[in-house]
Amino acid sequence: MQEKTMVADTLTQVNATLSNFGQMISQTANQQLRQCLIQMRNAGEASQYELYEIAKNHGYYEPAPEATSEEIKQIRSIFEVNHKML
């Protein structure tokens, strides 16, 4: 298996795991367990970023272009409206 494929597969798995941590955290009432899951998620996010950097530096991944300030304003307004609805 090529390194590019291994990095991509690992990133996919880490991203799925991070998503699962988010779901578990939001559904956990026990504060000790919640904090443990948050710590595990944070460590996973650090690992995910390291893998992302490896992929980017080796040319395995081309990040999307940076958002313009106008695009950021549009997205922020959408989230602010949705947050108020909660």
The first five atom37 places (N, CA, C, CB, O) and aatype in JSON, in Angstrom:
{
  "aatype": [12, 5, 6, 11, 16, 12, 19, 0, 3, 16, 10, 16, 5, 19, 2, 0, 16, 10, 15, 2, 13, 7, 5, 12, 9, 15, 5, 16, 0, 2, 5, 5, 10, 1, 5, 4, 10, 9, 5, 12, 1, 2, 0, 7, 6, 0, 15, 5, 18, 6, 10, 18, 6, 9, 0, 11, 2, 8, 7, 18, 18, 6, 14, 0, 14, 6, 0, 16, 15, 6, 6, 9, 11, 5, 9, 1, 15, 9, 13, 6, 19, 2, 8, 11, 12, 10],
  "atom_mask": [
    [1, 1, 1, 1, 1],
    [1, 1, 1, 1, 1],
    [1, 1, 1, 1, 1],
    [1, 1, 1, 1, 1],
    [1, 1, 1, 1, 1],
    [1, 1, 1, 1, 1],
    [1, 1, 1, 1, 1],
    [1, 1, 1, 1, 1],
    [1, 1, 1, 1, 1],
    [1, 1, 1, 1, 1],
    [1, 1, 1, 1, 1],
    [1, 1, 1, 1, 1],
    [1, 1, 1, 1, 1],
    [1, 1, 1, 1, 1],
    [1, 1, 1, 1, 1],
    [1, 1, 1, 1, 1],
    [1, 1, 1, 1, 1],
    [1, 1, 1, 1, 1],
    [1, 1, 1, 1, 1],
    [1, 1, 1, 1, 1],
    [1, 1, 1, 1, 1],
    [1, 1, 1, 0, 1],
    [1, 1, 1, 1, 1],
    [1, 1, 1, 1, 1],
    [1, 1, 1, 1, 1],
    [1, 1, 1, 1, 1],
    [1, 1, 1, 1, 1],
    [1, 1, 1, 1, 1],
    [1, 1, 1, 1, 1],
    [1, 1, 1, 1, 1],
    [1, 1, 1, 1, 1],
    [1, 1, 1, 1, 1],
    [1, 1, 1, 1, 1],
    [1, 1, 1, 1, 1],
    [1, 1, 1, 1, 1],
    [1, 1, 1, 1, 1],
    [1, 1, 1, 1, 1],
    [1, 1, 1, 1, 1],
    [1, 1, 1, 1, 1],
    [1, 1, 1, 1, 1],
    [1, 1, 1, 1, 1],
    [1, 1, 1, 1, 1],
    [1, 1, 1, 1, 1],
    [1, 1, 1, 0, 1],
    [1, 1, 1, 1, 1],
    [1, 1, 1, 1, 1],
    [1, 1, 1, 1, 1],
    [1, 1, 1, 1, 1],
    [1, 1, 1, 1, 1],
    [1, 1, 1, 1, 1],
    [1, 1, 1, 1, 1],
    [1, 1, 1, 1, 1],
    [1, 1, 1, 1, 1],
    [1, 1, 1, 1, 1],
    [1, 1, 1, 1, 1],
    [1, 1, 1, 1, 1],
    [1, 1, 1, 1, 1],
    [1, 1, 1, 1, 1],
    [1, 1, 1, 0, 1],
    [1, 1, 1, 1, 1],
    [1, 1, 1, 1, 1],
    [1, 1, 1, 1, 1],
    [1, 1, 1, 1, 1],
    [1, 1, 1, 1, 1],
    [1, 1, 1, 1, 1],
    [1, 1, 1, 1, 1],
    [1, 1, 1, 1, 1],
    [1, 1, 1, 1, 1],
    [1, 1, 1, 1, 1],
    [1, 1, 1, 1, 1],
    [1, 1, 1, 1, 1],
    [1, 1, 1, 1, 1],
    [1, 1, 1, 1, 1],
    [1, 1, 1, 1, 1],
    [1, 1, 1, 1, 1],
    [1, 1, 1, 1, 1],
    [1, 1, 1, 1, 1],
    [1, 1, 1, 1, 1],
    [1, 1, 1, 1, 1],
    [1, 1, 1, 1, 1],
    [1, 1, 1, 1, 1],
    [1, 1, 1, 1, 1],
    [1, 1, 1, 1, 1],
    [1, 1, 1, 1, 1],
    [1, 1, 1, 1, 1],
    [1, 1, 1, 1, 1]
  ],
  "atom_positions": [
    [[0.85, -1.18, 0.0], [0.0, 0.0, 0.0], [0.89, 1.24, 0.0], [-0.96, 0.0, 1.22], [1.9, 1.29, 0.7]],
    [[0.51, 2.22, -0.77], [1.3, 3.45, -0.87], [1.06, 4.34, 0.34], [0.94, 4.21, -2.15], [0.01, 4.32, 0.97]],
    [[2.09, 5.13, 0.65], [2.01, 6.03, 1.8], [0.83, 6.99, 1.68], [3.31, 6.82, 1.94], [0.14, 7.26, 2.66]],
    [[0.6, 7.5, 0.48], [-0.51, 8.44, 0.26], [-1.84, 7.8, 0.65], [-0.55, 8.9, -1.21], [-2.67, 8.44, 1.28]],
    [[-2.03, 6.56, 0.27], [-3.27, 5.84, 0.59], [-3.39, 5.61, 2.09], [-3.33, 4.49, -0.16], [-4.46, 5.76, 2.67]],
    [[-2.28, 5.25, 2.72], [-2.3, 5.01, 4.16], [-2.64, 6.28, 4.93], [-0.96, 4.46, 4.64], [-3.43, 6.25, 5.88]],
    [[-2.06, 7.39, 4.52], [-2.34, 8.67, 5.2], [-3.8, 9.05, 5.0], [-1.41, 9.79, 4.67], [-4.47, 9.48, 5.94]],
    [[-4.31, 8.91, 3.78], [-5.71, 9.25, 3.5], [-6.66, 8.37, 4.29], [-6.0, 9.13, 2.0], [-7.64, 8.86, 4.85]],
    [[-6.38, 7.07, 4.34], [-7.24, 6.15, 5.1], [-7.21, 6.47, 6.58], [-6.8, 4.71, 4.87], [-8.24, 6.43, 7.25]],
    [[-6.03, 6.78, 7.09], [-5.91, 7.11, 8.51], [-6.65, 8.39, 8.84], [-4.43, 7.24, 8.91], [-7.33, 8.48, 9.86]],
    [[-6.53, 9.4, 7.98], [-7.25, 10.66, 8.19], [-8.76, 10.42, 8.19], [-6.88, 11.7, 7.11], [-9.49, 11.0, 9.0]],
    [[-9.23, 9.59, 7.28], [-10.65, 9.29, 7.21], [-11.12, 8.64, 8.51], [-10.95, 8.36, 6.02], [-12.17, 8.99, 9.05]],
    [[-10.34, 7.69, 9.02], [-10.7, 7.0, 10.26], [-10.66, 7.95, 11.45], [-9.77, 5.81, 10.51], [-11.55, 7.92, 12.3]],
    [[-9.64, 8.78, 11.52], [-9.53, 9.73, 12.64], [-10.7, 10.71, 12.6], [-8.18, 10.49, 12.58], [-11.26, 11.03, 13.65]],
    [[-11.06, 11.19, 11.43], [-12.18, 12.12, 11.32], [-13.48, 11.47, 11.78], [-12.33, 12.61, 9.88], [-14.29, 12.11, 12.45]],
    [[-13.7, 10.21, 11.42], [-14.91, 9.49, 11.86], [-14.9, 9.32, 13.38], [-15.01, 8.11, 11.17], [-15.93, 9.48, 14.03]],
    [[-13.74, 9.01, 13.93], [-13.63, 8.85, 15.38], [-13.91, 10.15, 16.1], [-12.24, 8.33, 15.76], [-14.6, 10.16, 17.12]],
    [[-13.4, 11.26, 15.57], [-13.66, 12.57, 16.18], [-15.14, 12.9, 16.16], [-12.87, 13.66, 15.46], [-15.68, 13.46, 17.11]],
    [[-15.8, 12.55, 15.08], [-17.24, 12.77, 14.98], [-17.98, 11.95, 16.05], [-17.75, 12.39, 13.57], [-18.91, 12.44, 16.69]],
    [[-17.54, 10.71, 16.22], [-18.16, 9.86, 17.24], [-17.94, 10.41, 18.65], [-17.6, 8.43, 17.15], [-18.84, 10.36, 19.48]],
    [[-16.74, 10.94, 18.91], [-16.48, 11.54, 20.21], [-17.45, 12.7, 20.46], [-15.02, 12.04, 20.31], [-17.98, 12.84, 21.56]],
    [[-17.68, 13.52, 19.46], [-18.62, 14.63, 19.61], [-20.01, 14.16, 19.99], [0.0, 0.0, 0.0], [-20.66, 14.76, 20.84]],
    [[-20.45, 13.09, 19.36], [-21.76, 12.54, 19.68], [-21.8, 11.98, 21.1], [-22.14, 11.46, 18.68], [-22.75, 12.2, 21.84]],
    [[-20.74, 11.26, 21.47], [-20.7, 10.68, 22.82], [-20.66, 11.76, 23.88], [-19.48, 9.76, 22.97], [-21.36, 11.66, 24.89]],
    [[-19.86, 12.79, 23.66], [-19.74, 13.87, 24.64], [-21.08, 14.54, 24.88], [-18.7, 14.91, 24.19], [-21.47, 14.81, 26.01]],
    [[-21.79, 14.82, 23.79], [-23.07, 15.53, 23.94], [-24.15, 14.67, 24.6], [-23.57, 15.99, 22.58], [-25.16, 15.2, 25.06]],
    [[-23.94, 13.36, 24.66], [-24.94, 12.47, 25.25], [-24.52, 11.9, 26.6], [-25.24, 11.34, 24.3], [-25.18, 11.01, 27.12]],
    [[-23.43, 12.4, 27.16], [-22.9, 11.87, 28.41], [-23.23, 12.79, 29.58], [-21.39, 11.65, 28.32], [-22.88, 13.98, 29.56]],
    [[-23.89, 12.25, 30.58], [-24.25, 13.03, 31.75], [-23.18, 12.98, 32.84], [-25.57, 12.56, 32.31], [-23.02, 13.93, 33.59]],
    [[-22.45, 11.88, 32.92], [-21.41, 11.72, 33.93], [-20.25, 12.65, 33.61], [-20.93, 10.24, 34.0], [-19.61, 12.53, 32.57]],
    [[-19.98, 13.6, 34.52], [-18.98, 14.63, 34.25], [-17.56, 14.07, 34.13], [-19.02, 15.67, 35.34], [-16.77, 14.58, 33.34]],
    [[-17.23, 13.04, 34.9], [-15.89, 12.45, 34.8], [-15.7, 11.79, 33.43], [-15.66, 11.42, 35.93], [-14.66, 11.96, 32.79]],
    [[-16.71, 11.05, 33.0], [-16.63, 10.41, 31.7], [-16.61, 11.47, 30.6], [-17.82, 9.45, 31.5], [-15.87, 11.34, 29.62]],
    [[-17.41, 12.49, 30.77], [-17.46, 13.58, 29.78], [-16.08, 14.23, 29.62], [-18.49, 14.64, 30.19], [-15.63, 14.45, 28.5]],
    [[-15.42, 14.53, 30.75], [-14.09, 15.14, 30.69], [-13.07, 14.21, 30.05], [-13.63, 15.54, 32.09], [-12.2, 14.65, 29.3]],
    [[-13.17, 12.92, 30.35], [-12.27, 11.94, 29.74], [-12.46, 11.91, 28.23], [-12.52, 10.54, 30.34], [-11.48, 11.89, 27.48]],
    [[-13.7, 11.9, 27.78], [-13.99, 11.9, 26.34], [-13.5, 13.17, 25.66], [-15.48, 11.72, 26.11], [-13.0, 13.14, 24.54]],
    [[-13.66, 14.3, 26.35], [-13.18, 15.57, 25.81], [-11.66, 15.54, 25.66], [-13.61, 16.74, 26.72], [-11.13, 16.0, 24.65]],
    [[-10.96, 15.0, 26.65], [-9.5, 14.9, 26.56], [-9.09, 13.98, 25.41], [-8.93, 14.39, 27.88], [-8.14, 14.27, 24.69]],
    [[-9.8, 12.88, 25.26], [-9.5, 11.94, 24.17], [-9.77, 12.6, 22.81], [-10.34, 10.66, 24.32], [-9.0, 12.42, 21.87]],
    [[-10.86, 13.36, 22.73], [-11.17, 14.06, 21.48], [-10.1, 15.1, 21.16], [-12.55, 14.74, 21.57], [-9.67, 15.22, 20.02]],
    [[-9.67, 15.84, 22.18], [-8.64, 16.85, 21.98], [-7.34, 16.22, 21.48], [-8.38, 17.63, 23.27], [-6.68, 16.75, 20.59]],
    [[-6.96, 15.09, 22.06], [-5.75, 14.38, 21.61], [-5.93, 13.91, 20.17], [-5.44, 13.18, 22.54], [-5.0, 13.98, 19.37]],
    [[-7.12, 13.42, 19.85], [-7.41, 12.98, 18.49], [-7.33, 14.13, 17.5], [0.0, 0.0, 0.0], [-6.84, 13.96, 16.38]],
    [[-7.82, 15.3, 17.9], [-7.75, 16.47, 17.03], [-6.31, 16.88, 16.78], [-8.54, 17.64, 17.64], [-5.96, 17.3, 15.67]],
    [[-5.46, 16.77, 17.8], [-4.04, 17.09, 17.62], [-3.41, 16.12, 16.64], [-3.29, 17.06, 18.98], [-2.64, 16.52, 15.76]],
    [[-3.73, 14.84, 16.78], [-3.21, 13.83, 15.85], [-3.71, 14.06, 14.44], [-3.6, 12.42, 16.32], [-2.97, 13.92, 13.47]],
    [[-4.97, 14.42, 14.33], [-5.56, 14.67, 13.01], [-4.83, 15.81, 12.33], [-7.06, 14.98, 13.13], [-4.56, 15.76, 11.13]],
    [[-4.51, 16.85, 13.09], [-3.83, 18.0, 12.5], [-2.42, 17.62, 12.06], [-3.78, 19.17, 13.5], [-1.95, 18.07, 11.01]],
    [[-1.74, 16.8, 12.85], [-0.4, 16.33, 12.47], [-0.47, 15.53, 11.16], [0.22, 15.46, 13.6], [0.36, 15.72, 10.27]],
    [[-1.45, 14.65, 11.05], [-1.62, 13.88, 9.81], [-1.94, 14.79, 8.63], [-2.73, 12.82, 9.98], [-1.44, 14.59, 7.53]],
    [[-2.78, 15.79, 8.87], [-3.11, 16.76, 7.83], [-1.85, 17.46, 7.34], [-4.13, 17.8, 8.36], [-1.64, 17.61, 6.14]],
    [[-1.0, 17.88, 8.28], [0.24, 18.56, 7.91], [1.15, 17.63, 7.09], [0.98, 19.04, 9.17], [1.75, 18.07, 6.11]],
    [[1.24, 16.38, 7.48], [2.04, 15.41, 6.71], [1.49, 15.29, 5.3], [2.04, 14.02, 7.41], [2.24, 15.36, 4.33]],
    [[0.18, 15.12, 5.2], [-0.45, 14.97, 3.88], [-0.23, 16.21, 3.03], [-1.96, 14.7, 4.03], [0.08, 16.1, 1.84]],
    [[-0.39, 17.37, 3.61], [-0.21, 18.63, 2.87], [1.25, 18.8, 2.44], [-0.65, 19.83, 3.73], [1.51, 19.17, 1.29]],
    [[2.19, 18.54, 3.34], [3.6, 18.73, 3.04], [4.13, 17.75, 2.0], [4.4, 18.6, 4.3], [5.08, 18.06, 1.28]],
    [[3.51, 16.58, 1.91], [3.94, 15.59, 0.92], [3.16, 15.72, -0.4], [3.77, 14.18, 1.48], [3.38, 14.96, -1.34]],
    [[2.26, 16.68, -0.44], [1.48, 16.89, -1.67], [0.34, 15.9, -1.84], [0.0, 0.0, 0.0], [-0.2, 15.75, -2.93]],
    [[-0.04, 15.21, -0.74], [-1.14, 14.25, -0.79], [-2.5, 14.93, -0.66], [-0.98, 13.2, 0.3], [-3.54, 14.35, -0.99]],
    [[-2.48, 16.14, -0.2], [-3.73, 16.86, 0.08], [-3.56, 18.31, -0.33], [-4.14, 16.75, 1.58], [-2.57, 18.95, 0.03]],
    [[-4.52, 18.81, -1.05], [-4.53, 20.21, -1.46], [-5.68, 20.9, -0.71], [-4.69, 20.37, -3.02], [-6.84, 20.68, -1.04]],
    [[-5.36, 21.73, 0.29], [-6.43, 22.37, 1.05], [-7.25, 23.32, 0.18], [-5.85, 23.13, 2.23], [-6.77, 23.84, -0.83]],
    [[-8.47, 23.53, 0.58], [-9.34, 24.48, -0.12], [-8.74, 25.88, 0.03], [-10.8, 24.43, 0.44], [-8.04, 26.16, 1.0]],
    [[-9.02, 26.75, -0.92], [-8.52, 28.12, -0.79], [-9.13, 28.79, 0.45], [-8.85, 28.95, -2.06], [-10.23, 28.46, 0.88]],
    [[-8.39, 29.73, 1.0], [-8.87, 30.43, 2.19], [-10.13, 31.22, 1.87], [-7.78, 31.36, 2.76], [-10.28, 31.78, 0.78]],
    [[-11.02, 31.26, 2.85], [-12.27, 32.0, 2.68], [-12.0, 33.5, 2.7], [-13.28, 31.62, 3.77], [-11.12, 33.97, 3.41]],
    [[-12.77, 34.22, 1.92], [-12.67, 35.67, 1.93], [-13.38, 36.2, 3.17], [-13.28, 36.29, 0.64], [-14.15, 35.48, 3.8]],
    [[-13.13, 37.44, 3.52], [-13.79, 38.02, 4.69], [-15.31, 38.08, 4.48], [-13.25, 39.44, 4.97], [-16.07, 37.95, 5.43]],
    [[-15.74, 38.26, 3.24], [-17.18, 38.28, 2.94], [-17.79, 36.89, 3.16], [-17.42, 38.75, 1.48], [-18.88, 36.78, 3.72]],
    [[-17.1, 35.86, 2.73], [-17.6, 34.49, 2.94], [-17.68, 34.16, 4.43], [-16.7, 33.47, 2.23], [-18.62, 33.51, 4.88]],
    [[-16.69, 34.62, 5.18], [-16.69, 34.39, 6.63], [-17.88, 35.1, 7.27], [-15.37, 34.88, 7.26], [-18.54, 34.53, 8.14]],
    [[-18.16, 36.32, 6.85], [-19.31, 37.07, 7.38], [-20.62, 36.34, 7.09], [-19.36, 38.48, 6.79], [-21.49, 36.25, 7.95]],
    [[-20.75, 35.8, 5.87], [-21.97, 35.09, 5.49], [-22.18, 33.85, 6.36], [-21.91, 34.68, 4.01], [-23.27, 33.61, 6.86]],
    [[-21.13, 33.07, 6.53], [-21.23, 31.85, 7.34], [-21.51, 32.2, 8.79], [-19.93, 31.02, 7.24], [-22.33, 31.55, 9.44]],
    [[-20.84, 33.22, 9.31], [-21.05, 33.64, 10.69], [-22.51, 34.05, 10.9], [-20.1, 34.8, 11.06], [-23.11, 33.71, 11.92]],
    [[-23.08, 34.77, 9.96], [-24.47, 35.21, 10.11], [-25.43, 34.02, 10.09], [-24.85, 36.21, 9.01], [-26.43, 34.01, 10.81]],
    [[-25.13, 33.02, 9.28], [-25.97, 31.81, 9.25], [-25.93, 31.11, 10.6], [-25.5, 30.84, 8.14], [-26.97, 30.71, 11.12]],
    [[-24.74, 30.96, 11.17], [-24.62, 30.29, 12.45], [-25.25, 31.11, 13.58], [-23.16, 30.02, 12.76], [-25.84, 30.54, 14.5]],
    [[-25.13, 32.41, 13.51], [-25.74, 33.26, 14.53], [-27.25, 33.14, 14.5], [-25.32, 34.72, 14.35], [-27.88, 33.08, 15.55]],
    [[-27.84, 33.11, 13.32], [-29.29, 32.95, 13.18], [-29.72, 31.59, 13.72], [-29.73, 33.11, 11.71], [-30.69, 31.49, 14.47]],
    [[-28.99, 30.54, 13.33], [-29.33, 29.19, 13.8], [-29.15, 29.06, 15.3], [-28.48, 28.16, 13.09], [-29.94, 28.37, 15.95]],
    [[-28.14, 29.71, 15.86], [-27.91, 29.65, 17.3], [-29.05, 30.32, 18.06], [-26.57, 30.32, 17.66], [-29.47, 29.83, 19.11]],
    [[-29.55, 31.42, 17.53], [-30.66, 32.12, 18.19], [-31.93, 31.28, 18.18], [-30.93, 33.45, 17.51], [-32.77, 31.41, 19.08]],
    [[-32.07, 30.41, 17.15], [-33.26, 29.58, 17.06], [-33.25, 28.46, 18.08], [-33.37, 29.01, 15.67], [-34.3, 27.9, 18.4]],
    [[-32.07, 28.12, 18.6], [-31.98, 27.07, 19.62], [-32.45, 27.62, 20.91], [-30.55, 26.52, 19.76], [-32.47, 26.91, 21.92]]
  ]
}
